[in-house]
Amino acid sequence: MRGGTSKGLVLHRRDLPDDRREWDRLFLGALGSPDPYGRQLDGMGGGLSSLSKICVVGPPSRADADIDYTFAQVMIASSHVDYQPLCGNMSSVVGPFAVDEGLISADGDLARVRIHNTNTQKIIVATFGLEDGRAAVDGDLEIPGVAGTGAPLRLDFMDPGGASTGRLLPTGKEQEWLDVPGYGPIRASMVDASNACVFVLAADLGLSGHEMPAQLDGDTVLMNRLAAIRIAASLRMGLATDAGQARAQTAVPFIAFVAPPASFSTLSASTHTDSDVDLIARVISNGQAHRALPLGVSMCMAVAARIEGTVVHQAARQPQAGPADLRLGMPSGVLQVAATVCREGGAWRAVQGGFYRTQRRLFEGAVLVRGSALR
């Protein structure tokens, strides 16, 4: 299924081994990893982190949910499957899959599915249209990075703070100087909402923030520096106990750099002016510059933009009056994300966040995995 700007396999929990230790080999074999050529030609992956994903859907393990959803990020060049992060884009396929597969019943014109994400232990609510009892596909919503239009699906992330670390601000600070071995200190904000992220200013990296993914991927010096910042942040946030463990955990924390609103061009050669956006952002996902924005990271970014004192708040244009969606400028266009943040007992709390996606089932059937891959 395609969910937002990602694509992956969606599997029934009942079709997988009870022993989760056996999942990794199945998932690697199904997607064609590891592949030293980076293309996953011998599997269903697409050679990009956004195309190397698996969702497992099954009965709920919580009373306040309709289904359980486990996300797996499958590495491309290594034999590693990461269950730490949440993929917001692929979260958009889970409700429709559950309805279309008969895991839950839905009737009328609208379905509302409460999804328990087992990676983060958080609840996501998916609301989407129905046609003849199945999830609607055709519609007028266009999202950056996906050709054509589709039926809108609303995702609401409930109480998303502390998904990875247990705290919205894992270090207790909105902004601090992060000491990065080999590179020196850099201003950073470490925020954990839907996914743990470390944010830095593009200017502090000597960048404009408008760089295209291919340019970033080709800058080995920059990518090494960003990787070092990510490792330092992982240690500072308590996600790893040493640099080796932080390096092995390739997804969380994600690293992003941000810049104030400005005119920019997209991968499709369209242009936007500074009045179209409130923030410019680029994200590194599993060692690659993301072609759009991971939605879990976008959620965290929107939350960070509403927390006074973070580098994201510093770079973002703030709404003139009342709550408003944050318009994020990214390589594929502009993404709007809603985030509600408040102060409770002297601390920041992320109340809720949401956005719209489109989704579509691309094929159904059996994926063939080499027997040798399972031995």
Buried (B, 14 or more C-beta within 10 A) or exposed (E): BBBBBBBBBBBEBEEBEEEEEEBBBBBBBBBBBBBEEBBBEBBBBBBBBBBBBBBBBBEBEEEEBBBBBBBBBBBBBBEBBBBBBBBBBBBBBBBBBBBBBEBBEBEEEEBEBBBBBBBBEBBBBBBBBBEEEEBBBEBEEEBBBBEEEBBBBBBBBBBBBBBBBEBBBBBEBBBBEBEBEEBEEBBBBBBBBBBBBBBBBBBEBEBEBBBBBEEBBEBEEBBEBBBBBBBBBBBBBBBBEEBEEBBEBBBBBBBBBBBBBBBBEBBEEEEBEBEBBBBBBBBBBBBBBBBBBBBBBBBBBBBBBBBEBBBBBBBBBEEEEEEEBBBBBBBBBBBBBBBBBEEEEEEBBBBBBBBBBBBBBEEEEEEEBEEEBEE
